Amino acid sequence: QVQLVESGGGLVQPGGSLRLSCVVAGFTSDHYVMGWFRQAPGKEREAVSVISSSDGTSYDADSVRGRFTNSRDNAKNTVYLQMNSLKVEDPAVYYCAAGPIQPGFWSRPTNIAEYDYWGQGTQVTVSS
């Protein structure tokens, strides 16, 4: 049984930083992708950052590129999302997700259907 458990959300002031963690348990594939998504109230879930478990190939949304960094520690089965320079438009529930790398995946890394497993989400709030 695959489980993803996120942690690290919270309240931060604009311009501040947070680091989210996602521990993956039970995933048997050696080649998979880990994605971070977010969903704000009244909005669709959107991809933030995606990284491959094997070669480090990654995708970042334009809205976070240069501010957020997605990294992985395969020995710990953990992925991290370092979020710097947080803005008032960043608040949302942040989810990590995992899925096997299918052919052509990197032409559609934001497609939610590519991800088979999801964490429970962690709230990020940005407010002064």
N, C-alpha and C positions, 0 to 999 in steps of 0.2 A: 504494500500500500504506500503510495507516494504522499508525502506530506510536505508542505511548505509553510514555514512559520516566520512571519516578519516581526521585526521589532525596530525601535528607534524613532518612531514618530513623536510629535509633541508640538509645543508652542514655541515659536521663535520670532524675534523682531525682524522687520525687513532688513535685508543685508546680512542676516545671520546665516548660520550653517547647521545642518543636521546630517547624520549618517544613518541610513536605513540598512538593516541587515536582513537576510533571508536565508534560513537554513533549510536545505533540501535533504529529505530522508526518503530512502526507498526507491530512488530513481536508478534503474539498472543500466540504462544506456550510457555509453561513454561519450557519445556525441549528441549533445542537446543544446538548446538555447535557453537562456534565462532572460526574461523580460521584466522590466518595471513599467507598470501602467498606472494611470491615475484617473480618478473620476470625481469631479466636483459636482455639487448639487445641481440638478437640472441639465447636466451635460453628459455627453457620451463618454465612455471609457476610452482613453487615448494612450497610445504607446509613448513612453518617455525615453527609454533606453533599453537596448537589447545587446546581449553579448553571447558569443559562442563559448561552450565549455572547453573546446579543444584548441582552436587556433587564435582566439581573441578577436575574431571578426566582430565588429560592433556597428550599431546604429544608434544615433541620437536624434531626437526631435529638434527642429530648428529652435524651438522656444527655450530649450535647456542647454543647447550646445555651448561649451565654454564655461558653463556654470556647474553642471552635474557631471560626475564621473562614475561610470559603472565598472566595477572590478570583481574579480572572483578569486577565491582561495579554494582550489579543488581539493586540497588535503582536508579542509574543514567542511567541504560541501556547502560553502557559503558564498553568497554574492552580496555585494555592498553597493549602495547608491549614496555617494557623497554629494550632498547638495550644498552649494555655496551661493552666496549673493542671492538669497531667497527673496522673491518678490511677492507682492500682494496678490498676484495672479496665480501663484503656485499652490495655494491651499487646496487640498483634496484628500480623499482616501487613496493611499498608494498601495498597490498590489504587486506582489511578485508572481511570476508565472513561469512555467517550464513546459517544454515540449521537445520531441525529437526533431532533428533537423531533416526536413523533407526536401526532396529535389526542388530547386528553385526558391528556397526559403528566402534568401536575401533579396529577392525581388519584391517581397511582400512581408517584411518583418513586423509591420504594424497590424497585420491581420490577426484579430483575436482568435479566430478559429484555428490558428496554427498551434495554440497553446492548450495542452490537455489538462494541466494542473495549475491550481491557483491557491494562493494563500488567503488568509482571512482579511487582510488589509490592515493598514495602520494610518491613523489620522495625522496629517500635517497641517498645522495652522500657522499662518504668518500674520502677525498683528502687532501694532505698537501699543 
